[in-house]
Amino acid sequence: MCVLGALCRRGVCEDDDVSRLSGKTAVITGAARGMGRATAEVFAAAGAKVVVCDVLANEGEAVASRIGEAAGKTSPEELMA
């Protein structure tokens, strides 16, 4: 199944489509909730390093923490490596 799920236009992605984000960094604004959070999670699942930005600091930190745990990274130092 496509890692992008419902966000994928075709519904099934080629391996190259998913790995396109590997090694890239994405800055996602409004990432604490809704579409921003979903985008941050999808990009991280596709291999991108994600910078979670939001005025809702506590919720944004929770999203970043979930993404970091899913990627096996739990500290800012590990994310920068």
C-alpha positions in Angstrom: 0.0 0.0 0.0 1.1 3.5 -0.7 2.8 5.3 2.3 1.0 8.5 1.3 -2.4 6.8 1.6 -5.3 9.1 0.7 -2.9 11.9 -0.2 -1.5 10.0 -3.1 -3.1 10.9 -6.4 -2.8 7.5 -7.9 -3.4 5.5 -4.7 -0.3 3.3 -5.4 3.2 4.8 -5.5 6.3 3.5 -7.2 9.3 3.0 -4.9 10.9 6.1 -6.4 7.9 8.3 -5.5 8.2 7.4 -1.8 12.0 7.6 -1.6 12.0 11.1 -3.2 11.8 12.5 0.3 14.6 10.4 1.7 17.4 12.7 2.8 15.3 15.9 2.4 14.2 18.3 5.1 10.6 19.6 5.2 9.4 22.6 7.2 5.7 22.1 7.9 3.8 25.1 9.4 0.6 24.4 11.2 1.8 20.9 12.0 0.2 20.6 15.4 -3.2 19.7 14.0 -5.2 18.7 11.0 -3.7 18.8 7.5 -0.4 20.1 8.8 0.0 17.2 11.3 -1.0 14.7 8.6 1.5 16.2 6.2 4.3 16.0 8.8 3.5 12.4 9.5 3.3 11.4 5.9 6.6 13.2 5.0 8.4 11.6 7.9 7.0 8.2 6.9 8.4 8.8 3.4 11.9 9.4 4.8 12.0 13.2 5.2 13.4 15.0 8.3 10.5 17.1 9.4 10.6 20.5 11.2 7.3 20.8 13.1 6.2 24.5 13.4 3.1 25.8 15.1 1.9 28.5 17.5 0.4 25.6 19.5 3.7 24.7 21.1 2.5 21.9 23.4 0.6 20.1 20.6 3.4 20.7 18.1 5.9 19.2 20.5 3.6 16.1 20.9 3.5 15.7 17.1 7.3 16.1 16.9 7.7 13.5 19.6 5.5 11.0 17.9 7.3 11.5 14.6 10.7 11.2 16.3 9.7 8.0 18.1 8.4 6.5 14.9 11.7 7.3 13.2 13.7 6.0 16.2 14.9 9.5 17.0 14.1 11.0 20.4 16.3 14.0 20.8 17.1 17.1 18.7 20.8 15.9 18.6 19.7 12.6 17.0 17.5 14.4 14.5 20.4 16.6 13.4 22.7 13.7 12.8 
